[in-house]
Amino acid sequence: MATTDQALRPVPQILVHEVDRPRTRNKWLEWVTTTDHKKIGIMYLVLTFLFFILGGTEALLMRTQLAVPNNTLLSGETYNELLTLHGTTMIFLFVVPVAAGFGNYFIPLMVGTRDVAFPRLNALSFWLLLCGGVVFYATLFWHPPEAGWWSYPPLSSIEYSPSGGQDAWIFLIHLTGLSSLLGAINFYVTIVNMRAPGLSWGRLPVFVWSILVYSLLLIIALPVVAAAVTMLLADRHFGTHFFDPVDHGTPVLWENLFWFFGHPEVYIMILPAFGIVSEVLPVFSRKPLFGFKAVVASTVVIAFLATLVWAHHLFTAPLPLVVLGFFMLSSFLIGIPTGVKIFNWIGTLWRGSLVMATPLYWALGFIANFVIGGITGIFLAVFPVDWQLNDTYFVVAHLHYVLMGGAAFAIIGGVYYWFPKITGRMASERWGKISFWVAFVGFNATFFVQHALGLSGMPRRIYTYQPNMGWSTYNLISSIGSYILATGIIISMLNFVVSAKHGKLAGPDPWKANTLEWFTTSPPPPHNFDVIPRVRSFEPMRDIRREVELRTRVTQKTGGSEQFVRAPSDDKQLART
């Protein structure tokens, strides 16, 4: 009877009048509204490299003006505007935020999580950066700032910089500072609280350590410069006199506040570059990083000492001799942990099976250039020497060997290294190496001779000079070198654009690297990992490849000397693993 009732029971009818297809949004809208850390990282990288091109164009215009004596290509006012645009762009719109681009894309992948701690806050930090850049470059349509990227009073006061361009510079500092501060908090919380199982502090990749320390320095330094530019804005428009000596203020207060931010800012810019190099060298040396713990410890020590050396930018200010001596010695001291890194990188390369791929070329170029910049920094840390060389082209050369030859070379090497992971395709090795050699020769032709210019007395920030000063040949060499350097950078930019569409397919781990971002597909899926692996050492991908070998009995080709030798007791070893 039950069977009969069941057979007679009416069957529900479903009428379909229209198929409900998944909603498709415009691709540009997906990018604008995204909270995916990988898309935000790509937008950071694209935006910052666009600013890099703008800043480089401004530098070429300045070098063209200085190529010959008494050049009339640019007026003094236009030159000062370009100088301010160039310095501000390279520091606040390229070198600092490009590290956030790498961090956004790779920190969650390297620590084995599916996203950053605060995805919406992450998106906000990018849009604040974009707004800061738009506000700053909108001044091109009326009157750009011309007080330099450091904006010392009284030059930046309302009396000497009455245009809105200087106010736009202040708003840029606020917007980009808030962007960096939010990003730093996000990185810190993600790294501290969202690591994969087994990823202890002793197994954290060096790049992750560098971003963690970078974030802490930003959290310490940014409130100081925010206070300084707020005081400058109040002096300009609200009748205060923080930096006006006529009313008991002092410009030296600005110098102390700005450089208390500014010198940690140098290490904020260079520490991520250190992290990139520390990831690239072991992979292409087919050796573990030599002195892993020493490299990590030196990063932390550099961050601590970076907050104690700001006044070496004030050696020509009226400071007591004991203060000058303290900051001279602290500046010497910071060379020790930096030297630890250099020697550990050399130890990593020593007797390694070097794979001479493009990322390794840029990393080696970074080391060569940075050593020169570091040595000239030691010269400038001796305050009697600094009294002679301050505000000369020797300082310009030192700065660019650290930030352009150092940080920028490492950044481009990082793009070549992680390009397969971001795009799923390989960048051209041939054009990558050509780009490196052209840029390396051009960079050194541009800036090495500027040491001689500084020693012969050429002041920085001048827009012209007389032919009888003895500077003409050096300036011509420097200007020709700048165009060679620009050619090398353009080759890499074109290489990235073309290879993103037409490059050879990469696969998940083309370099046979060591860290977790290479565990997933290239490019990674929205959720990053199907299964988050357990970390058993500071080289988790090497462990994973070893386990694959033991299970499949297929040798994992690496292009180097890394070999996984099978023993008779493989099955027992696999069981223990």
N, C-alpha and C positions, 0 to 999 in steps of 0.2 A: 504494500500500500504506500509505504514511504517512497518507494521507487517511482510509483505512478504519479504521486503528488509532485515529486521533483521534476519529472518529465513534463508536467503540465504547467509548471511555474513559468510565468512570463519572463522573457529575456529583455532587459533594458535596451532601449534603442538610442544610439548616439547619432545625431544628425550633424554633419559638418557642412557648413555653408561656405567657410573660407579657411584656408590654411594659415595659421598664425606663424609667420616666419620670424626668425630672430631679428631684432632691430639692429640695423646697421647704421653706425654713425660715421660722419666724415672723419677721415684719419687725422686731420689737423685738430679736430675737436677732442679726439682721444688723447692726443699729446698735450693739449692745453689743460685738460681736466685730470690728467693722470696723477696717481699717487704711487705708481710703480717706481721703486728706487732705481731700476735700470734705465727707464726712459728719462727720469729726472737727471741721472748721471750723464746720459748722452746729451741732453739739452745743455747741461753745465759745460760739457766739453766743447760742444759746437759754439756756444755763445762766447766762451772765454777765448777760443781760438780766433773768432771773428774780431774780438777786441785786440788780440795779439797782432793780427794783421793791421788793424788801425794804428796801434802803437808803433809798429814797425815802419809804417808809411810815414808817420810823423818824424821818426828818427832819421829816415832817409832824407827828408826835406831839410832837417837841421844839418846833416852831414854834407849835403849838397851846398848849403850856404857857406859852410866852413872849408870847403875844398880849396878855395883860393882866397888870397887876401882881398880886402875891400869889396867883397861880393855884395851886390845889391839885389839879389834874388828875393830876400826877405828883409823886412824892416825889423828894427829892434823890438817893437811891440808884438809883431807877429811871431818872432822867434821866441819871445817869452811865453806867448800863448801856446805854441807848439811844445815848448819845454815842459810846461805844466800839464798839458794834455798827455804827453808821452809818459812822463813819470807816473802820473796818477793812474793811467790806464794799465801800464805794465804791472804795477804793484797791487792796486785795489781791484782791478777788473780782469787780471790774467793770472799772475803767479799764485796769489792766495786762493781765489775761487776755483782755479783748475784742479787744485788738490782736493777740493770738495767734490769735484766731478768724479775723479778717480775713487774717492772714498764712497760716494753715493752708490756707484756701480758695484764696487768690489768688496766693500767691508761686509755686507750681509753674506755674500758668497764665500768670502774667506773665513768667516766665523761660523758658517753653517747654519744660517737662519733664513727665513723666507722673506723678510723685509726689515727695514729699519724700525726702531721703536715707535716713532711718531711719523707715519707717512704723510699726513696732511701738513704737519709742521715742516716736513722736508720740502714739500711742494711750495709752501709759502716762502721758504728761504731762497729758492730759485727765483721766484717772481719779484722778491725784494731786490735781488741782485740786478735783474733786468731793469727794474724801475730806476735804480741808482744810475746805471749806465745811460739810460734814456735821458734822465734829468741832466746828467753831466754833459752829454754830447748835444743836447738841445741848445746849449750855449753857443754852438757854432752859428746859430741863426741870429744872435745879437752880439754878445761880447764874451768870449771865453775868459776864464780866469787866467791870470798871468803872474801870480805870486809864487809859482813853483809848487811841486807836489807836497812840500813841507809847510808852505804858507806861513812863513815867519812874520809876526808883527814887527815893526809897524807897516811892512809892505802890504800885508793882508788887511790892514785896517780900512775903515770907510774913507779916510782921507786920501789914501794912495791907491785903493782898489774900489772905486765907488760903484762899479757895475754889478749887475746881478750874477755875473759869472762866478765871483768868489762865494756868494751865497749858495749857488748850485754846487760848488765844491764841498761846502759844509754839509749840504743835504746828501750828497753822494757818500760822504764818510758815515753819516748816520744810517743810511739805507743799506749800504754794503756791510757796515759793522753789525747791524741787526741781523742781516742775512747770515753772516759768518757765525754770530753768536748762537742763533737758533740751530744752525747746522752742527756746531761744536757740541751743544747739549745733546743733540740727537745721536751723534757718533759716540759720545761718551756712554750714554745709557745703553745703546746697542751693544757696544763692545763689552761692557761690564756685566750686563744681565742676560744676553741672548746668545751665548756661545754654544756650539755643538757639544754633545757629550764627549768628555775626555779632553776637550780643548782648554787645558789649564793655562795659567799665565806663562808657564815655562815652555808651552808649545805654541804660543800665539805667533803668527808670522811677523817678521820685522816691519813690514809695511803697516800692519794693523797697529803695532806699537807706535810707529811714527805718527799715525793719524790720531791715536789716543793722546799722545803728548802734544801734538799740534792743537788738538781741541782744548786741552787744559791751558795752554799758553794763550789761546784766543779768549778764553773765559777770564783769564787774569788781565790781559792787556786791553781788550776792547773797551771796557768801561772807562778807562783812563782817557783814551783819545776821544770818546764820546763826551766826557766832561769838558775836555779842552776845547773842542769845536763848539760846544754849547756856550762856553765862556766867550769865545771869539765872536759868535753870533750876537751875544748880548752886548759886547763892546761895540759892535758895528751898528746896532739898531736900537738898543734899549738903555743907553746912557751909562753903562758900567765902565770900569777902567781897570780890568784885571791885568792888561798888558800895556797900559799907558803909563810911562814913567813920569809924565807931567802931573798925574793925579795919584802918585804913590803906587802905581802898578809897576810891572817889570816884564819886558820881553823874555827874560831868562826863565820865567815861570812857564811860558809856552814851550820853550826849548826842553825844559825838564819833563813836562807832561807829554809832549809829543814824542820825545825819544825814549821815555819809559815805555811807551807803546812801540816806538819805531824799531828799537833794537831787538826786543823779542820778536817783532814782526819779521826781521831778517831770518831768524831761525824758524818762525812759522812758515816762511817760504821755502827754506832749504831742508827741513826735516823730512817732509814727504818725499823730496828728491832722494835723500839718503835711503828712505825705505824702498823706493823703486829700485835703486841700484842694488840694494841688499837682496832683493828678490831676483833680479836678472842674473847677477854674477854666478850664484850657485847652479842655476839651471843650465847655463851655457858653459860652465866649468865641469859639469857632471861630478860635483863634489858638494857635500854639505857646507853651509856657510861657516867659515873658520871663526871660532870664538863667538858663537851665537850669543851667549850670555853677556860677554863683554860689549858686543855691539848694542844690545838692548840697554845695558847699564849706561853706556856712553850717551845714548839718546836721552835718558832721564837726567843725567848730570848736565848735559848741554842745556836742557830746558831750565834747570835750576840756575845755572850760571848766567843764562841769557837775561835774567831779571836783575843782574848785578853789574852790568857793563854799559848802561845807557849813556853815562856821562862822558865816555870817550868821544862822543859827538860834540862835546862842549869844551874840549881842551883849550880852545882859544877864548872861552868866556872867562870872566874874572872869578876863578875858583881858587880856594886855598891849595897850597902845594901838597898837603897831606891827602886832600881829596883827589888831586891829579894822580898821585902815587898809588892810591888804592885802586882807582879804576884802570890804571895802566897794568897793575899786577893781576887784577881780575880778568882783564882782556887777554893777558898771557895765559892765564890758567885755563881759559875755555879752549885753547889750542890743544890741550892734552886729550880730552875725550874725542875731539875731532881727529887727532892723530891716531887714536886707537881704531877708529873706523877705517882710516886709510890703510893702516897696516893689516887689519883683518881682511879688508877687500883684496889686498895684494896676496895675503896668505891663502885666500880662497882660490885665486887664479893660479897660484904656484903649483906646478906639476899637475894641473888639471887637464882633462881631455877637452880642450877648448873647441866649442862649436862656433865658428865665426859667423854668426847670424847678425842681422842688422841691429837688434836691440843691444847686443854686446858691444858693437862699435860705439853707439851713443853713450853707453855706460862708461866705457873706457875714456871716451872724450870728456865726459863729465869729470872723471877723476883727474885727468891731466889739467884741465882748466881750473878746477876747484883748488888744486894744490897751489897753483900760481896765485889765485885770489886769496887763499889763506895766508901764504907767505907775505904778500904785500899788506895784508891786514895786520900782521905782527909788526911790520915797519911802522904803520900808522898808529899802533897802540903805544908807541914810545912818544910821550907827549912833547919832548923837544923836537923830535922829527916832525910830528904832526903840526907843530907851530909853523914849520916851513912849507909843508905840503898841503895843509888844509885849504880847501876850496881851489885846488888845482886839478888838472886833468889826471894826475896820479890817482886821486880819489875816484874819479869817473872810471878809470881802468879797473881799479880794485872792485868797485861795486858791480861792474858788468862781468868781470871774471867769476864772481860769486853767483850772480843772479841769472845772467844770460848764458855764459859758458858753463855754469854749474846747474842751476835749477832748470833752465829751459832745455838744455841738452838732455837732462834726465827725464823731463816731462815728455819730450819727443820720443826718447827711447822707451818710455812706458807705454806710449800709444802704439809703437811698433810691437811691443811685447804682448799687449792685451788686445790688439786689433783683431786677431782671430776669434777671441772669445766674444767681443762685442758684435762683430759683423758675421761671423761664420766663415770668413774668407781670409786668405793670406795676403798681406801686402807684398808688393814686388820687392824681392831681395836685391835685385840688381839696382833698381832706382833708389832703394833705401840706402844702399852703400854709397852710390854716387852722391846722393843728397848729403850724407854725413861728411864726406871728404870735402865737398864744396863748402859746406857750412863751417867746418872746422878750420879750413884754410882762411876763409873770409873772416871768421870771428877773430882769429889771432892777428890777421893783417889789420883789422879795424882797431883792436883795443890794446895790443901789445905795445905799439908805438906811442900810445897815449901815456904810458909811464914816462917815456922820454919827454913828451910835451909837458907833463907836470913837473918833472925835474928841471926843465928849462924855464919854468915860471909861467906857463900859460894858465890863466884863471879859467875855471869852469863858468858856464852860464854867460859867456860873451858871444855876441852874434857876428863880430867881425874883428879883424886885427890888421896891423900894418905889415907890409912885405919885408921890412927890415928887422923883424923880431926873431927870425930864424925858425919859425914854426911852419912855414909853407909846405915843405916836403913831407913832413910827418902828417900834416893834415890832409894832404892829397892822398897819401898812402892809406890813411884811415878811411877816407871817403870812398876810395875805390874798393877797399875791403868790405865796406858796409854793403855795397851792391853785390859783391860776391856772396856774402853771408845771406842776403835776401834771396838770391837765386837758389841757394841750397835749401832754404826754408820753403820756398815756393815749390820746389821739386817734391818735397815731402808732402805738402798739402795736396798737390795734384795726385801723388801716389795714393794717398788715403781715399780721395774721392773716386778715382778710377778703380782701385782695388775693391772698394766696397761693393761695386756692381759686377766687376769682371774678374776678381781675384780667384785663385785656386781655392776650392773648398777645403776647409781647415780640419774638420773633425773636432771632437771634444778636447783633445789634449795634444796638439801638434808639436809642442816643445818638449813633451815628457817632463812636465814641471812638477812642483813639489806641494802646492797648496790647493785648498779645497775648491776654488773656483773652477779648476780644470776637471772636477769630478762630474760636472753636469754638461749638457749639450752646449753647442756653440751656434747661435746665441742661446742663453739659458731660457727655459720656459718661464711664464709669469710667476709660478710658485717656486722657482729656483731648483728645488730638489724633489724628486719622487720619494727618495728615502734619504734622510740626513745621516751621513755615516758617523761612526764612532771614531774619534781621533786617538791614535796610540803613540804618536811621536810628533816632533815639530816638522816632519816631512810626510804628511798623511798620504799624499798621492803616490809616493814611492812605496809605502806600505801596501796600498791598494794594488799597485802593479805587481808587487811581489806575490800577493795573494792570488791574483789572476793567473800568474805564471804557475803557481803551485797547483791550482785547480785545473788549468787547461793544458799544462805542459807545453805551452807555446812561449818562446822567448819574446819579451817586449823590446822591440828595437828602440834605441834611444839616440843613436847618432853619436854616442860617446863611449866611454869606458864602463858605464854602469852595467853590470852583468848580474843576473840572478842565477847562480849555479845550482843545478839540481843535485841533491845528494841522495844516497840510497834510502834515507829515512824521511823522504819528503812527506809521506802520508802522516807520519808521527808529528813532523813539524807543523803541518797544516792543522792537525787536531789540536796542537797546543795553541796555535794562533786563534 
